[in-house]
Amino acid sequence: MTAKETGVDTLKYDLLTEIQGRMEAELLQSYLEAHEVPVILIQEAAGHNVYPVMVDGLGRVQVFVPKEKSAEARELLSDFQGRAQE
């Protein structure tokens, strides 16, 4: 799915990352918002299920942040991923 297909204004928002699974995306969203970085999560409708869907990218969630917070968000993402691996 492209940013244009999501309806996200790419003049104001950058794609930070794509995550496999809504739960992990929501954890990242909470982490970023706790550091005052607004987040928009986009997932294809077929991926919104009671049961996790991981086929053909349907479980993939795109994480968008405001362009002016992009550099800060990338540093926080790196920290978030490092903590997840511990």
TAPEHU-V455415 format. One record per run of one state. SS is the DSSP state (a for helix, b for strand, c for the rest). FROM is the first residue (numbers start at 1). LEN is the number of residues. If there is no record, write none. Layout:
BEGIN
SS|FROM|LEN ; SS|FROM|LEN
END
This chain:
BEGIN
c|1|2 ; a|3|4 ; c|7|6 ; b|13|8 ; c|21|1 ; a|22|13 ; c|35|4 ; b|39|5 ; c|44|1 ; a|45|3 ; c|48|12 ; b|60|7 ; a|67|19 ; c|86|1
END
